[in-house]
Amino acid sequence: MHLRKLLFLVLFTAGLITSCSVSKAARQDRSVLSGNWILNSVSYQGGQGKFKSVLFNDSDAACFEGSTWFFRNNNSTGSYMLGNGSNCDGAERFIRWSVVDRPGMSSQLQFKFIDEKYKDISGGLGYRLDIEQLTDQQLIMTSKVTVEGQPLTVVYEFTKNDLP
């Protein structure tokens, strides 16, 4: 009987470890994402006219252009600082992030806000962006939203910033 319990425990532990592991594709994306990035532009596809938007419940989209982002792969934390616009709060925002691998679909970057001590400050709420393109030097992500009942895609274009 003890052998049966031991076998069950070993199989259960192996299943738990396997189910919690990160896919090879997600690990690769995490590795490429790790480092410093600059958000060069925020644009909109699928709608007519000009748009004014608040991104991530934080600030106006114009403040995000030129913002610097940092992703640390080894502990899934990072941060961003907004650009230097006149109405932009330049304080550092801390995040916990991960890559969600979705077979047959775009992977997603998901993040939520944390404090300097890595504690969740967003009540468990977070954001997901579709990773459309990721290379060693370029990152393009999108998010789908609805404006006045019409679908709209927000496009975020980043370049890698190799400077410390």
C-alpha positions, 0 to 999 in steps of 0.5 A: 500500500505504501508503494501505491501512495508513493507512486501516486505522490510522484505522479501527482508532483510530476503532473503539477510541475508539468502543468505549471511550466512555461512553454518553450515558445513563451520562454523564448519570447521572455528571453527576447523581451528581457531588457530595455525598450522604447515605445516609439508610437501608439497608433490606431487601426480600424477607425476614422478620425483622431483618437484621444485615449488613456492607456492602462488606466494610467495616462494619455496615449501621447505620454506613452510615446517615448516611454521607456520600458524594462522587462527583467526575465529572471523574476518577471518584474519590470517597469516603465516611465512615461515620456516627457510631455507637459501633462505626463507623470514621469514616476516609475511604474512597476509591473509583474509580467509574463508571456502567455503562449496560445497555440495557433494564435499570437502570444500575449504579454500580460502585466499588472501593477505592483509596488516597489516591494513586488506587492500587487496594487491592482487588485488582481486586474491586469492587461494583455497585449497581443505580440504581433512581432518580436525580434531582438530589435523590434516589438509590435503589440496590439490590443483590441478595444471598442469605441462607440460600438466599433472595433478598434485596434491600438498598435504599440511599436517598440524598439530595443534600447541596448543602452544601460 
